[in-house]
Amino acid sequence: MDRQCQFDESCSTGSSHYRKVISHIFGRNKKCTVNIPDAVWIYYCRKHYQRARYRNDEWPFTQCRLALDTIANMQAWGGVDSFDLTLRRRERLPTTTTTTTTTTSPSSKKSPKNIPRPVPDWLHDCVGPNKSFDEIRQVIHDLRAHFLSLVQNNQEPFFPDIEILPNLRRSSKKPRDATTN
């Protein structure tokens, strides 16, 4: 497949490496996403991914927009029946108190850390199996409204630790008609 950066129509980086921008929201590398065609996903070149993700206060809003676009792509493809809205594993695990240590790493290079992103109480109530396209769209719209409320209260919005796992349609194999041999 000949991929293009979908960040901007005029992207001219000439990159040969593209990233599925928000596939983690849909369960990246999970069994449920393996059979989804590449054309359903939204790709950015490395330069534009870095710019969108790390240099932009609008990232949570962008994630919502891209999630809606990906959901539209899934619906147009026709291979998704419904979705399971779940908490990511780190959100499901019981919280434990962390002990602080006084040892430090001799290296000054910082490793990227996955920062837990708590799920708002109202969103916990939405978690469950077999959600329709419209139900998932509504969750994304509600999440965007939640982000706007946080910004208005001078709080930083972030996409919470949820996954929208697609349930793929089972391929229907028609039984052979015994009379047409």
N, C-alpha and C positions, 0 to 999 in steps of 0.2 A: 504494500500500500504506500502510495506517495503522500506522506504527511506534510502538513503545513502548520505553521504557528498560527493559532487562532486568536492570539492576543490583539492583533492589529492586521488589517488587510495589507498594510504596506510593510510588514516585517520583511527585512531583506538581510537577515543575519546569515543566511545560507547554511544554517545549522543542519546537521544530520542526526542530532540527538534531541528528541522531544520527550516531554513528560506529560503523563496523564495528570491534569492539574488537580482535580479534587477526587480522584478515585478512592482515596482513603475514606471518604464519607460514605461510599457505596461498598465498602468491604474489600479494598484492594487485596489482591492475592488470595481471596477466599474462593471456595468452590463455586459459590453462586455467581461470581463475576467472570469465571474462566471462559465461558462460552458466549460472552457478549462481544459482538464484533467491534473492531477498532474504530470504525466510523461513528459509533455511538459516543465515544469518549471525546473530551475536549483536550487538545494538546497545546502546550506552549513550548517555545524554544527555551533553552536554559536562561538566556539573557532576560527574556520577558517574564519567565517564572520568577527569577530572583527579584526583578523589579516589582512585580505585582505582590509577591509574598512578603518580602522583607523591607521594602521601602514605601509602604503604603498603609496609611491608617484606615483605608477603606477595605482592607482584606476581608473582614468578616462579611461585609455587604457584597463584595465580589464573589465570595464563596456561595452566598445565597443565590445570586444571579446565575452562577455557573451550575449550581445544583438544579435550579429550575430548567436551565437549558439542557442539561444532561437528562433530566426526567422527560422533557419533551422529545429528545432524541430516542430515548428508550421506548416511549409510547409510539413514535413514528416507526421504529424498527418492528414493533409488534411482538417481540419475544418475551416481554415481561408481563406476568399476570397480575402480580401484586407486590407489596413490599413488607418486610418486617422492620419495624423501627425498634432498634435495640440500643442498649448502653454499651459503650466500648468496654473491653475487658477491665481496664484499669479503673473504670468508674464502678464496675460491679464488685470489685475486690473490696473487702472491708479495709477501712483505713487503719493504719497502724502508726503508732508514734515513732518518729524517726529519732535516732540518737545522733547527736552531733559529735564529730570527731575533730581532734585538733591537728590531725595530720593533713598535709596538703600535698598536692601533686607537684613534683619538681618541674613539670612542664608548664610553661605559661600559656600554652595553646588550650583554648577552651573547646570542649566537645559539645556538640549540639545536644540539648536535653529536651526530652518530651515532657512538657509541662502539663500536668493534669488540668483539664478544663471542666470544672463542675457543671453538671446539668441543672438548670433552673427547676424548681419544684413543679411548676406548671407543665414542663416538658416531660417530667417523669410520668405524669398522668396520660400522656400520649403514647407511651411505649407499648408496643404490642405487635402481634402478627397480622398478616393479611390486610394491610392498609391499601386503599385504592390510590390511584394517581392523584385524584382530587384531595384526598386526605393528606397525602404527603406534601402536595403543593401548599395546602393550608398551614401545615406545620412550618414550612419554610417561610411563608408570609408572616406567621406569628413570630417566628424567630427574628426576622428582619425588624419587625415592630419592637421587639424586645431590645434589639441592638440600638435602635433609635432612642428608646427610653434611657438606656444606659448612657449614651452619649450626652443626652440632655441633662443628665445628672452628673456629668463630668466623670463617668466611669468608663473604663476601657472595655469595649465589647470583644468577645472571642467566640469562635464556633465551639459549642460544647462537645463533650466526648460521647457522641451518638454515632450510630451507623444506620444507614438506610439500605438494607440488604434486599436486592431484587429477588423475587421468586420467579424463575423462568418458567415459561409455558412448557408443558411436556409435549414432545413431538408426538402427534397422533398418527399412529401407523394404522392405515385402513386394512382390515382383513381382506384377503383376496376373495373375490367372488368365485365360489366353487363352480358356478354354471358357465363361466367364461373361459374355460381351459382350451 
